[in-house]
Amino acid sequence: MKNPNPLSAKRYFVCVGLMTLAIIVSLIWQDAQLKQIIRERLGISEKLQATEHSFYQQRVALIFNKYCVACHGENKAKGDLRVDSFRHTVFGGKTGDMLTGGEQSLLYQRMALPSQDRLAMPPYGRERQTPDEMRVMKMWLEQGASGVLTAADFPDAPSQPKLIKFAEVDFAAIQQARQKNAAHVKALMQQYSGQLQYIARTSHYLEFETHGQAQAINDQTLRDLSPVVKDMKRLNIAGSLVSEQSVEIILAMQNLNTLNVANTGLSAKAIEQFLLLPHLQKLIVSSGATSTDIQKKLQKAGIKVTVIAELMF
C-alpha cells in the first residue's frame, strides 16, 4: 500500500488550521468584551472607560450604584450583567447590548416595568427609581450612553439632589466634655427632673424648660443653675416668677442661643441687655415687656424676636 500523498496531508492540516482559526475569530468577534480587549492591546482602540467629569460619572453611575449594583456588580452578576463600571455596562450581559435605542433600550424598558413584573429592575420589594432619575437615564441613553459627554451636554437634565452628609459623632469627646460638670448636672437633673436635660445625646449642652411648672420657677432656680451656666444652650422660663435679679445669671450663659422670657418680671431695659449674649439667635418676649426700638436693635444684631400677647393674671 502506497503512503498517502504528503502534499495532500499538508493541505488537510492547513485547511483544518484555517477553519479552527476562522471559528476562533468568529467567536472573538461575537464576544464584545474580548473583541474590545484585543483592539485595545493592538492599539486600534482607546481603553473603554468614562471620563472623570462625564455625565455618566456624575449622574448615571449614582443611579446604578443606588439601585442596580447589589444584583449586577462584582460580587453578584445576575444574567452576567454588571453595571458597576462604564466598561462592564457597555458590554451588557447574556441578553447582549442593553443600551442601544434610548427609551426603547432593553435597560430602560426593564427599569420602566411595573415593580411586580418578574423582569423589573430593580426587582419587587426594592426601592424604585424616582421620575427624575428615570429622566436622567432616558436622556443619557438617547445621547448614545456616552462616557465622555458632560453635564453641559444635558442642559435640561433634572437638578441633582443635594446629598446630606452627617458629621461623624465623637462620643468619647462628648463624654469628656460632659464629665467636667457631671456631678452638678446629675444633682440638678434630680432636683429639676424632666426640666433640665441635654439638648441631644450627641451634645454636652443643656436646656431648661418650665414644662407647666412656671410658677415654681424663680430667682432661686436660676441661682441653682449657676454651676452649669456655660453649658446652657436653651432656656425657657416663660410665665415664671424670675425677676431682674436673675439677669446677671442669664448673661453668664454665653452659649445660649434660644431664650424665652415671655410673661416674666423682666423689664424692657433688662431684655435689652440680652444683646450682650454673643450666640443668642432666638428671643421670645411678651408684648408689654419690650418696645419697637429694642426689637429693632435685637433684630439688627441677628436675633430673631418673637413677640407674644401678654397674659393678664
Disulfide bonds with the S-S distance in Angstrom:
none
